[in-house]
């Protein structure tokens, strides 16, 4: 019985610590970008926004304790800065 309780405690303590860890948005954004770059993905934009902000972009992560999210946009407009993408031609 003591061994069983010890095993349960060994599994629960790290899980609680991981749940309380707050991942920095910049760190997570860098990790996601590295994974996309490693897969050869080009012409994308990762953006950090407030969790309640509405967006059409795909949410690819949450950070800062769930207060913000990271969104992913793909395509020519996503690769350009917003001021260039919205300029009339």
N, C-alpha and C positions, 0 to 999 in steps of 0.2 A: 504494500500500500504506500509506503514512504517513497519507494522508487517511482511509482506512478505519479505521485504529487510532485516530485522533483522534476520529472520529465515534463509535466504540464507547465510548471513554473518556468522551466527553461525555454519553452516555446512561447509563452505569453509575454514575458518581459521584453524580448526583442521586438515583438509585434507592436507593443504599446509604444516603445521608443520610436519605432519607424513611423507610427501614425502621428506622433507629435512633431516630427521633423518638418521644418518649413523649408521647402526648396525655393531658392532665389529664382525670380523670373529670368534674370539675365543668364544664370547658370543653366536653367532648363532650356532656354532659347538656344544657347550655344550647343547643348547636347543634341537637340532636335536638328539644328542646322548641320551638325557634323554627320548625323545619320543620313540626312537627305543628300548631302554632298557625296558621301561614300557610295550611295546608290546611283549617283550620276544625275540627280534631279537638277534641272536648271530653270531659271525664270520663275522663282517663287518668292514670296514675302512672308516672313513670320512677324507677327505684331502682338505686343502685349497690350491687353485691354482689360478694363474692369469686368468682373464676372457678370454684372447685370447689363453690360452694353450689348445691344442687339447688333448682329452682324450676319452677313450672308456667307462669310468665310467659314471654313471648317475649323472647329476647335480641336487642337491637337495636344493640349495639356493644360493643367491648372497649376498655379504656383502661389507663393506667398500665403500659405495656409488656406488656399481656396478663395482668396479675395480677388484674384486676377486670373485671366486665362490667356493662352497663346493661340492665335489663329493662324491658319495657313491659307494663302491664296496662290493660285497658279495661273500663269498666262502672261501675255505681253504687258498688260496694264499693271499687273502685280510686280513686274520686274522694274518698272520705272517709278521714280519718286512721284508722290501724289500730285505735285504741282505740274509735272510734265504730262501725266496721264489725263488730267482734266483740262488742259489747254485746248481751246478751239483751234481747228486746223483750217 
